[in-house]
Amino acid sequence: MHRFFWIDPDANWDRRIRFFSFTWRKNGGMTTDIRDKAYISHHDVIGLNFIKPDGPYVFRRHFRQGLRSHVLELLLPGDIVIEKSGTVIDGTRWYPKAAPHRIFRIFRTRLKTLNHALEEVRRVKVVERYLLPEYLAQSIEIIVDYIGPCGRDLMLCGLQEYVQGEILDPWSPMPPDGLLPTLYDTLQIQSATPAMPIAPWILNARQKGARFVHRIKRMIAQTRHVPDLAGIGNLIMAASGAIKLVDINNIRKIPFDGTIDLDDRGYPVCDKSIEALSILEYKLLGRPIDRGEEIYRTFLEPRRMEQVRTREMAYHRNSK
């Protein structure tokens, strides 16, 4: 039986996937399905039947671990050595943190059929059409034949662009000086090279923020799909002022029939994502939202929001 392996043929960016193995082998003594583990390590990853154990990368758990995916950094061994041992620059020893070359994701959801797997990929392609190239951490989605403790199964993985920047949290309190000046100061500290002065940077960030909000609204209007904008860490503000969506594992079809859509974990992700979009629009663009717009008129209706809040509280109770 041959293993099925699929890559998006339209992807134009770097396809260095040398660590994938095209030869059949059993997992090395794995007794727990990797999708059921709370955390995984480099040893767990190289034990997978579709990963070369002698590949060129070190896998390290990324601190923005997802509920629906294992998220790992792809690091070069030489960068790990420098991180631990340091390097001397102008007579001073520095210990730079190893920067990921890519992010590797393992989707936790069980894929019942190939069509189920392809539907997950199709949802990603919908978001790509509206947010690429500027507002999405670009990803190659890969379907592999995973050999686990219970036999063979389809698994969805992804090789994703690494985005450096600051988390854009819609739910954080508004700083006294506003959201964008605070983000500018944080990104200045993180950046190795000075950014543009604050006034033009804020103007640029507002323009990019307006385009991001517009593209999300257009996606909703034309396809009835919305990505998860509500999760903390799902959006990153890059030093350029561009917003990048980095979590693409919970893209939902929005019902406009009055029902409150719950994802597989019972979270009202559609309603909370549209609420997050309204908050971002206000905080980034510095203007009141238009509650007459269809999505805001529908999803920010007070009685509906109260029902959503009840379901959100139930989700958090069940998650403890």
N, C-alpha and C positions, 0 to 999 in steps of 0.2 A: 504494500500500500504506500503510495507516494504522499509526501507531505505537501499541503497546499500553501503557497506563499504568494502574497499579493502586495503590490506597491502601486500607488497612484501614478499612472503614466504621464499625467500632466505636470507633475512637479518639476520645476526648473532648477531648484537650488541644489546645493552640494548633497550628493547621494552616497557619501562614504559610509557604507554599512558592512565593512569588512568583518565585524565581529559576529555577524550572523553565519551560522553553519548550514550548509546545504547537504549535510550527510546525516543519516539517521543514527541516533544513539539514545540510550536510555538515560533518564535522569539519575544522577549519582546518589542513590539511597534516599531520595526525598520521600518522606512519609506523610507530609502535610501539603495540601494543595497550596501553591505559592500565593494564590489569590485570597486565601483565608488567613494568611499570616498578618499580624498587626504591622510588622516592619520586616524588611528584608535587607540583606547585606550583599557585598560583592560575591561572597561564597555562594549564596543562594542563586544569584543571577547566573554565574558561570556553570552552575549545576543544571541549568535548563538545557533541554535537548537541542534547541535551535540557536544556542550561543556558543561561540568558539571559546573553550576554556583558556586558550593561549592568545586571545585577541589583544588589540593594542590599547585597550582602555581599562581603567579602574572604575568600578561602579560604587558610588557613595550616595546614601540617602539624602535627598534634598530636604531642607528644613520646611519647605512649603508642601508637606505631605498631603495628598488628597484623600478624601473619603472614598472616592470611586476608583482611584488608581494608585499604584505604587509609583512614586516619582523619584528618579535617580539621576544623579549627575554623571556625565561621562568625562572622566579626567585622564590626562596623560600621566604615566608613572613618574616621569621626570619632574612634572609640576608638583606632585605629591612630595617628592624628595626635597625640593626647594622649600615647600611649605613647612616641612618638619625641621630641616637642617639650616634653612636660611641662605641668603646670598649677600655678598658684600658689594655695596654700591657706594663709591666715593668714601671708602674707609669705614662705612657703617653697615652693620649686618641687619638686613631686613628679612621678615618672614611673611612674604605675600601669600595670601590665601589662593589656592589653586582655583582657577576659573574654569567652569565647565565648557567643553566644546559643544556639547549638545545635552538635551534632557531626554532621558529614556523613560517612557511610561508603560506600565502594564495595567490594563483595564481589568478591574476585579469582577465585573459582571459576567455571569455565565452566558455564553452565546448558544442558544438552542439549535440554531441552524445557520447555514451559510448566509441565507437571506437576512437573518437577524444581524449578523456581523456586517453585512454590506449596508444595511439600513443605518447602523451607527456611523459608518464612513460617509454615507450620503448626507447625513445631517452636518457633519464637519464640512463637507464640500459646499453646503448652503452658506454657512458662515464665512467660508473662505471667499466666496463670490462677492460678498458685501464688505468685508473688512480688509482683505489683502490689497496691497502689500504692506500698508503702513500700520494697521491697527490690530494685527493678529500675530501671535508667535507661530510662525509657519511650521507645519508638521507634516511628516510623511506617515500615513497610517498603514499598518502592516498586520495582515491576518496570518497567524502561524498555526501549525498543528502541534499543540502542547501535549507532551506525554507526562501525565501526573500520576499520583498514587492509584487513581481509579482507571487509568488507561488514557486513551487519546481524546483530545477535546480541542475545539477551536478557541483561540485566544486572540484578542486584539491588543496590539502594542503600537507605540508611536515614537518616532524620532523627531524631537521638537527643537526649534531654535531656542537658545538660551537668551533671556532678556534680563539685562542688568538695570536696576532702577529701584524705585520705592513703591511699596504697596499703596494702591489708591483704594482706601476703604470708604465706601459710601456712608457707613454708619458712624464713623468717628465724629466727635464733636467739632464744630466749626471753630478753628483757632481765632483769637481776637483780630489778627491781621488778615484773616482770610486763608483759604486752603492753598492757593497757588504760591503766595510768598513763603509759606511754611515748607511746601514741597521743594521750592527752589533752594532754600537754605540747606535742607537735608541732602538734596542731590549734589549741591556744591561740595559738601563735605565728602561725599562718596566718590566724586569724580576725580580722576587723575589729572584731567586737563580743565582749565577754567571754562565755564559756560559763558554765554553772552550776558550782558548786564541784565539786571532783574526786570526793568520795565519792558524792553523788547521781548524778553523770554516769556513774561506773563501774557503779553499780547499774542505771541506765537502759540503758547499753550492753550489760550482761549479759542483761537481759530481752529487748532487741531481738535480740541474738545468739542467744538460745535460740529465739526465734520464727523467725529465719532458718533455723537448723539444722532445726527441726521442719518448716518448709515444704518445704525441699529433700528431706528424708526422705520426706515425704508424696508429693511429686511422683514420687520414685523408686518408692515402693511402689505407687502407683496408675497410673502411666503408663509406668514403666520408662525414663524419660528423665532425663538429667542434663546440665546445662550445664558448660562448662569452668571449674572452680574452681581448677585447678592453675596456670594461667598467671599470671606475675607482672604485676600491673596489672589483672587481670580483676575484682578486688574493691576497692571504695573504702569507707573508713570516713568518713562525713560528720560534720560538727561536732555534729550532733544525737545521734550515737552509733549511727545506723542504718547497716547494711551495704548497699551497693548493688552489684549485679552490673552491670558495664558492657560486658562482652564477650558477645555473644549470637550469635557466628558459628560456634560449634562445639558444637552441642547434639546429643547422641548417644543412640541407643536402646541400653539396656544389655542385653547377653546374659547370662542366668542359666543358661547351659548348660555352663559351664566354659571357654568360649573367652575369649581375651583380645582385646577389640576394639581395632583400630588405626584411627585416622582416616586421611584422605587423604594425610597426610604421614608416616604410620607411627608416630605417637605413641599410646601406650596411654592415651588421654584418660579413658576411663571409670574405670579402676582408679586413675589418679592423682588424679582429681577426688574419688573417694570417700576416698582416703587424705588428701587435703587437707581434706575435710570433717571427718574424725576429728581432725586436728590442730587445726583451728579450734575444734571443740567443746571440746577440752581447754584450749586457750589462752584462749578467750573466757569459758568458763563455769567454768574452774578446777576441773574434776572429771574423774576417769578416764572413759573411754568404756566403754560396755557392749559387750564383744566377743561377747556372745551374740546381739546384733541381727543380723538376716539379712544386711544389707549388709556389716557389719563381719566377721561370721563367714565370709562368702563371699569378700570382696575383700581382707581383711587376713590371710588364711591364709598362714603363712610361706612355704610352697613356691610358692604363687601369686605372692606379692610378689617372690620371687627371680626368677621367670620374667618378671615385669613389669619388674624392674630391668634384666634383660638386654636387653629390647626398648627400654627407655628409652635405654640406653647406645648401642644401634645407631642409634636416631633421632638422637642428638646427634652421633655419628660421621658420619652421612650428611648432616647439616645444615651441616657445616663447609665 
